[in-house]
């Protein structure tokens, strides 16, 4: 008989959260203690096999026409969204950009200089349409 997957919510204010951080570190992941997300430990029986964070923050997916938008347009737009995030969500927000092979207006150096940290994740939508 198969045991069900258990989604156990983890409070950021207890020992379980510290254990989850160590678990994530064991496979080179980082759990931000200040993120505005609900955290869930993923288990089957007593074995933890993963975690997930459910983020309730604005995610900005800007699209700039490469023939029209200037580098300054891109920089000033990103700065404006950072200010919106600081005011409305305590500085936290997410920026969605195309994967590196398809990205023309978001060079990696620019994103780093603007203070954005690569999360080593991609976003998939559960709805159709692109």
C-alpha positions as CSV (number, residue, x, y, z in Angstrom):
1,X,0.0,0.0,0.0
2,X,1.4,3.4,-1.0
3,X,1.6,6.2,1.6
4,X,0.2,9.6,0.6
5,X,2.3,12.7,0.2
6,X,2.1,14.9,3.2
7,X,2.2,18.7,2.7
8,X,3.1,20.1,6.2
9,X,3.1,23.8,6.6
10,X,6.2,25.1,8.4
11,X,6.2,28.3,10.5
12,X,9.2,30.6,10.0
13,X,9.3,31.0,13.8
14,X,10.1,27.5,15.0
15,X,12.7,24.7,15.0
16,X,11.0,23.1,12.0
17,X,12.0,26.0,9.9
18,X,15.6,25.8,10.9
19,X,15.5,22.1,10.0
20,X,14.0,22.9,6.6
21,X,16.7,25.4,5.9
22,X,19.4,22.8,6.7
23,X,17.5,20.2,4.5
24,X,17.5,22.7,1.6
25,X,21.2,23.5,2.1
26,X,21.9,19.7,1.8
27,X,21.1,20.0,-1.9
28,X,22.5,23.5,-2.5
29,X,19.2,25.4,-2.0
30,X,18.6,28.4,0.1
31,X,15.4,29.2,2.0
32,X,15.0,32.9,2.6
33,X,13.9,33.5,6.2
34,X,12.5,36.9,5.2
35,X,10.5,35.9,2.2
36,X,6.7,36.6,2.1
37,X,5.8,33.0,1.4
38,X,4.1,30.1,3.0
39,X,6.5,27.1,3.4
40,X,5.6,23.5,3.1
41,X,7.7,20.5,3.9
42,X,7.0,17.5,1.5
43,X,7.0,14.1,3.2
44,X,6.0,10.6,2.6
45,X,5.7,8.7,5.9
46,X,8.5,10.2,8.0
47,X,10.9,10.9,5.1
48,X,11.2,14.5,4.0
49,X,11.8,14.6,0.2
50,X,11.4,18.2,-0.6
51,X,9.8,21.6,0.2
52,X,7.9,24.3,-1.6
53,X,7.2,27.9,-1.0
54,X,3.9,29.5,-2.0
55,X,4.6,33.1,-2.9
56,X,2.0,35.8,-2.6
57,X,4.1,38.6,-4.1
58,X,3.8,40.6,-7.3
59,X,5.7,39.0,-10.2
60,X,6.6,41.5,-12.9
61,X,7.0,40.1,-16.4
62,X,8.0,43.2,-18.5
63,X,8.5,42.9,-22.2
64,X,10.5,45.5,-24.1
65,X,10.6,45.8,-27.9
66,X,14.3,45.4,-28.7
67,X,14.1,47.8,-31.6
68,X,12.4,50.5,-29.7
69,X,13.2,50.3,-26.0
70,X,16.6,51.8,-25.0
71,X,18.8,50.4,-22.2
72,X,17.8,53.5,-20.2
73,X,14.1,52.5,-20.6
74,X,14.8,49.1,-19.2
75,X,16.9,50.4,-16.3
76,X,14.4,53.1,-15.3
77,X,11.5,50.6,-15.5
78,X,13.2,48.1,-13.3
79,X,14.1,50.8,-10.8
80,X,10.4,51.9,-10.8
81,X,9.2,48.4,-10.0
82,X,11.8,48.0,-7.3
83,X,10.3,51.2,-5.6
84,X,6.8,49.9,-6.0
85,X,7.9,46.6,-4.3
86,X,9.6,48.5,-1.5
87,X,6.5,50.5,-0.7
88,X,3.8,47.9,-1.1
89,X,5.6,44.7,0.0
90,X,8.5,45.6,2.2
91,X,11.1,45.6,-0.7
92,X,10.3,42.1,-1.9
93,X,9.0,41.3,-5.4
94,X,9.9,39.1,-8.3
95,X,11.0,39.9,-11.8
96,X,10.3,37.4,-14.5
97,X,12.6,37.5,-17.5
98,X,13.0,35.3,-20.5
99,X,15.5,32.4,-20.3
100,X,19.0,33.5,-21.1
101,X,19.0,32.1,-24.7
102,X,16.0,34.2,-25.6
103,X,16.8,37.4,-23.6
104,X,17.9,40.4,-25.6
105,X,17.0,43.3,-23.3
106,X,18.0,41.9,-19.9
107,X,21.7,41.2,-19.9
108,X,22.8,39.2,-16.8
109,X,25.3,42.0,-15.8
110,X,22.5,44.6,-15.8
111,X,20.2,42.5,-13.6
112,X,23.1,42.0,-11.1
113,X,24.0,45.7,-11.0
114,X,20.3,46.5,-10.4
115,X,20.4,44.2,-7.3
116,X,18.3,41.3,-8.7
117,X,19.4,37.8,-7.6
118,X,18.9,34.9,-9.9
119,X,16.8,32.3,-8.2
120,X,17.8,29.3,-10.4
121,X,14.2,28.6,-11.2
122,X,11.8,28.9,-14.2
123,X,8.1,29.8,-14.0
124,X,5.6,27.6,-15.7
125,X,1.9,28.5,-16.2
126,X,-0.9,26.0,-15.6
127,X,-3.0,27.7,-18.2
128,X,-2.5,27.6,-21.9
129,X,-1.6,30.6,-24.1
130,X,1.6,32.3,-24.7
